[in-house]
Amino acid sequence: MSEALAAVGAAGTDTTVPAAPGARQFWRRLRAQRAALVAAVVVALLVLVALAAPLLTALEGQDPTTYHPALIDSARGGVPIGSFGGASADHWLGVEPQTGRDMFARLVYGARVSLGVSLGATLVQILVGVVMGVAAGLGNRWIDLVLSRITDIFLSLPLMIMALALLAVVPDGFPRPVLVALILALVAGWSTVAKVVRAQTFALKNLDYVSASRLSGWSTWRTAVRELLPGLAAPVITYAALLVPSNISAEAALSFLGVGVKPPTPSWGQMLTSADVWYQAAPQYLLLPALALFVTVFAMTVLGDGVRVALDPRAASRLRVGTGRKREARAATAVPAAAPQTVPEKEEGA
């Protein structure tokens, strides 16, 4: 318990905002959700593949930028020679049409770009949103008004239009993955985090232990760090888990439009851009990055929903995945229904 709570003694505490569960309790609730556990394993494997991309490509003996013109049938317009896009012992998932670049190497290196951009953008969004939300919640009326209007302005900005405009004017020498992450972080996402944090700060600052810390002479910074941030952990972690798949989709959309990550750096969205004319002649060129994007976004979404339920046990899962319905049915049949009570009819003339 915090020092401010000890200062109020037996005055009691307000329980309008539930405290975040401890680490053991959180993991126990998360383990009870099978869908969330499977999603966590999938996300961990994807992150491991992204981190070990150089080792995996070295094991295959290929790299994502080397051209293999001998594996391309130029008479058919650049279609890979062989079945399944030229898949072989040297090229596990085949090669890219027209260029002959290894598909497996481009997929694993594309995972580094897509996951790195989305995670980096999420970290910046959470940092800016928490600072803006706490400052608006703890500041005076004018500070809250100014910060809230700034947040509303950024909340109303169309992400794709602003991203297209900013990416078009920035020099090509600036690293594109870093630029895309900064644009995703500063144009969209943080404003919604700031709204959530501001509302939660208003609820928390009226609790007894927070009021005691402010009355005891603590600075606003110390009160925010020592008393408010632990209470903000649950909603912030939940929203961060749901921001990651949104950022992955946004990065893929920008790369698909041709303004995201530039060649030869591989990205799943960029691969989809090049594959839109090959869906008949070489369907694996379109299906592989699309499947990678689908699995990643779906796993991140399921994991984010599981984290939300684990942090707030009163919330029900929005994703009915696995055996949840069967458990509910067994629980309903285990308790016998109460016999309906009959109300005696009134006698005539009563």
Disulfide bonds with the S-S distance in Angstrom:
none
